[in-house]
Amino acid sequence: MLRKIPTTAVPLSIFEVLRGFKSFFGNKSYIKEFESNFARYMGSNHAFSFNCCTASICIFLKAIKKLSNKQEVVIPAYTVPTLVLPIRKAGLKPVLCESSLDTFSMDSERLPDVINDNTLCVLPIYHFGFPYEIDLPLKLARENGFFVLEDTAQAPGATLNGKKVGTLGDAGCFSLCRGKNFSTFSGGMLVTNSDELAGLIREERDLLPGQGFSFKITVPFILTAYSLVTRPVIYGSFYKLISQFKHTTVHDSFESKLYSDFQAIIGLGLLDKLDKFNAIRLKKGMTLYKALKDNAHIILPEIAKNSTPVFNHFPVVFKETKTMEKVQVKLWERGIDTGRMYLKPVHHLYDLGYDRQKESFPKALYIAERLITVPTHPYLDDKSIEKIIDVFKSI
Ligand SMILES: Cc1ncc(COP(=O)(O)O)c(C=O)c1O
């Protein structure tokens, strides 16, 4: 079978990519227009763009360092491991909090165990596009005087109690990299309602270099290739080649730069479609959720009360790893690719000073070893959804 459903995709037409060439003419700043539309969409007072979300986190941390001498930044033990890098680059210390099997994100009940007088910032992360209740981290932040940066990289447009996540804490960061719901291949955003924080972020952001000449001339080709490779027929036909470009290594550095006008034009178009694409993801995701939620072999994340998830992926934790492997093979045979996100918890990849003899974060390890992601993007057709449900029924 040539057709294969990729793990992630954002429908982007070649016509939309071609629009980016407007940025080569005139003096208009499309970045400014994009930032102001993004802020309006999120219901936030300020929005800043960057070359990636990692850079946006680093800039936020550098900004709040000007307001406090505290040194520790808390992230969940199961997450995108490279979050360690912006924390260290800002001269701060990463501290882990155990993950929850209910949300696959930080276990807020365990947060009191890891915060102290030296806690500068906590990052609740909405993994896979699922909002979760952050009342407790926000309350602890008020009582203990630390900042809350919501990592909304995977959940742009998701809501909790009628508000967009990313606007509930001091600031929210978003990733526009490949694999996200809202992607211009690379890019990152930071939003905040605080004028004081916005001033400090702007100071730091204005020190960053712009994109180099080689990026500017290659970005149209990169985006054209990106628009093509996630289409199921192309993905299936050229899988061997495409799979070589999937990330397998854990980075040990990153660069902080400005966003590009070319991508901002693409971003402006995609922002108008974000709600439509998120609604499609929600419908597909909920169909899978309802069909699989009572399957005794797996665990799904809870859907928080009064929340609208945006299903960046459909995450499934298997009680047995052998079952997980079998399901992955069966889905591939039926034309559906699956992903394994974060094969190891953060402290297994970076030396953060945790005891290596005994497992400090058993739930994070449990999730990392047993989680697959199933696609929910707009290219996933109804027939493929039925196939996914069939495969899970057969285990
Ligand atoms: C939760 C989370 N935070 C941060 C990032 C970093 O994003 P970027 O690749 O744009 O730097 C990612 C990207 O995978 C992510 O999933």
The ligand as a Tripos MOL2 file, in Angstrom:
@<TRIPOS>MOLECULE
LIG
   16    16     1     0     0
SMALL
NO_CHARGES

@<TRIPOS>ATOM
      1 C1          6.0210   20.8000   24.8860 C.3       1 LIG1
      2 C2          7.0850   21.3920   24.0340 C.ar      1 LIG1
      3 N1          7.8030   22.4370   24.4800 N.ar      1 LIG1
      4 C3          8.7650   23.0080   23.7250 C.ar      1 LIG1
      5 C4          9.0680   22.5320   22.4710 C.ar      1 LIG1
      6 C5         10.1820   23.1670   21.6950 C.3       1 LIG1
      7 O1          9.6940   23.7070   20.5070 O.3       1 LIG1
      8 P1         10.6580   24.1850   19.3350 P.3       1 LIG1
      9 O2         11.0560   22.9550   18.5790 O.co2     1 LIG1
     10 O3          9.8240   25.1130   18.5100 O.co2     1 LIG1
     11 O4         11.8100   24.8500   19.9430 O.co2     1 LIG1
     12 C6          8.3560   21.4490   21.9500 C.ar      1 LIG1
     13 C7          8.6690   20.9240   20.6220 C.2       1 LIG1
     14 O5          8.6280   19.7760   20.3400 O.2       1 LIG1
     15 C8          7.3280   20.8620   22.7520 C.ar      1 LIG1
     16 O6          6.6220   19.8280   22.3120 O.3       1 LIG1
@<TRIPOS>BOND
     1     1     2 1
     2     2     3 ar
     3     2    15 ar
     4     3     4 ar
     5     4     5 ar
     6     5     6 1
     7     5    12 ar
     8     6     7 1
     9     7     8 1
    10     8     9 2
    11     8    10 1
    12     8    11 1
    13    12    13 1
    14    12    15 ar
    15    13    14 2
    16    15    16 1
@<TRIPOS>SUBSTRUCTURE
     1 LIG1         1 GROUP 0 **** ****
